[in-house]
Amino acid sequence: MADTTIQLRDGNNSTFPVKARLLADGSYHLYHASQSQVLLPDTAAVDMIGTTMSKFSDGFSGPTLTAGQATLDSLTKWYITRNTGVTVQQNGGALVVTTGTTSGNEFMMVGNTGCTIPQNLIATLSMTARSANQETRIGYVEVDPVTGQPVPNANLVNFFSNHCAVLFNGTSTAIVILETLSGSNPTTKTVSIGSQTASTSVIEYALEVRPEDVTYQQALADTVVTKVASGGRISSMVPSPGAVYAPFFWVRNTGTATSNVITIQRIISMDIQELQVEVGGGRGNLAASQAIPVVQVASGTPQNVNASIVNASVTTGNNSSATPLKVNNAATNNLTLVKSTAGRIWGGYIVNTGTAPVYLKLFNATSTGGVTMGTTVPVVNLPILAGSMLNMGSIVDQYGLYFGTGIVYAITAGPTDLDNTALTTANQVVGAILYV
C-alpha cells in the first residue's frame, strides 16, 4: 500500500499537503502529511462524504494450509504483530489457533484496514476450553495511521492504548467480559456479563463502538434467534473517537495454561451511520391514530404492546407485561424484594408526604439477604424531597433501568449510599414501582 502526497485547497484558496493511502478494498485513507492524523472535516473546510459499507471482512476462505509460516503469509488482510509458541492454521474456511500450554505463548493479528468510530465488529468463533492463565481478546485497537501497527500504552506494560474488546478468561464458560481503555490510562475498564457463553458452540459476538459508549451482544451463529437482551455496556471509559482503529485478535498465556483451540470463521468490521428521524406525528401529537405499535420482550417472550410516548413516560395498553409493586413504608429501612431474577424498572410514582427528604436505594440482588445495608452499594440512590413526588419514568430511558441479577429496594432517612437510618414514621412514603 503505497502512500502518495497530494495537495488539497482550503476555503481560503490555499493549498496544504495531505498523504493518501490506497487500501486493499480500493478506497483511500487520508491523513495530514505532517501530523500523521486522519483527515476529518475541520477548519480547512474539507468535506468528506461516507456511506454505510463493509470496511473490513475476512472469512479465511483460502486454501487449507498446515500450521506454520506459510499460514501466516496467507493472512494478507492482517499484520502479525506477536507470534510466540502459538500454532496457527488456515483450514476449511476458518482460522484455527492452538494456544499450547506454555506461559508466555501469544499470538496477535491486527487488520491492515484502518477505520474510525462509530464502528461495528462481528466475530464468529468457537472455543474448546477456558483457562485461568489464558486471555483471549477480539475487538478494536488504536493503530498508527502511517504504519498500521498498534499504539503501545506508555503506562501499561505489554499493552496498548485506546481499545475495546470482548475478553475471555478464567474457567467459567458462563461469563464474558467487556473491556475498554481510553488513551494511555494505566488500567482498563471491565464489565463482567453473566449468562453469556464462550464454548464449542459457534457464536456470533458483536461490539458496537460509538463516541458515547461501547455495547456488546451475542447470538448463536446461523440461527434466527434474537441477540441476547442482557448484553453489556460501558460508558465511563470509551476509546477516543479521534483515533484510527483496526480489528484485532490477541491470545496469550499469562501462566501455565490449558491448551485451547479457537476456531474463527469470520471477522467483519462495518461503518455505523447514524440518522436522526421523526417517527409518527411527533411534536407532541397524541392522537391515537399516530400511536406507534411496538414489541416489548419480557422473560424472552415477545409481548404485543400498544404504546404512545407521552412526555418520556410509556402508557401501555391492556397487553402490557409491566407489574406494579405497591410502596408503603414502615418505620424501618424498608428493605424489600421487587424481583428475584433479572428485570427492568419501567416506571412508577412515589410520594413523600413527610417533612424531611427520604432516599430510595435500588440494589442488584436476588433477595433481601443479598443486600447488607451499610455495606452493599446501591445501583442508584434517589432522593425524594419532603412533600414531593418521584416520577420513576423520568429517570429511565425507553428501555427501562436494567438489573442483571434481581431487584431490591430500601428507603432510608440518610443520603449516603451506605446509610441505614430507619424512617421514624410509617406510611409517609407511598406509591408504586412498575417492573418487568
Buried (B, 14 or more C-beta within 10 A) or exposed (E): EEEEEEEBEEEEEEEEEBBBBEBEEEEEBBBBBEEEBBBEEEEBEBEEEEEEEEBBBBBBEBEEBEBEEEBBEBBEBBBBBBBEBBBBBBBEEBBBBBBBBBBEBBBBBBBBBBBBBBBBBBBBBBBBBBBEBBBBBBBBBBBBBEEBBBBBBEEBEEBBBBBBBBBBBBEBBEBBBBBBBBBBBEEBBBBBBEEBBBBEEBBBBBBBBBEEEBBBBBBBBEEEEEEBBEBBBBEEBBBEBEBBBBBBBBBBBBEEBBBBBBBBBBBBBBBEEEEEEEEEBEEEEEEEEEBEEBEBEBEEEEBEBBBBBEEEBBBBEEEBBBBEBEBEBBEBBBBBBBBBEBBBBBBBBBBBEBEEBBBBBBBBBBEBEBBEBEEBEBBBBBEBEEEEEBBBBEEBEEEBBBBBBBBBBBBBBBEEBBBBBBBEBEEBBBBBBBBB
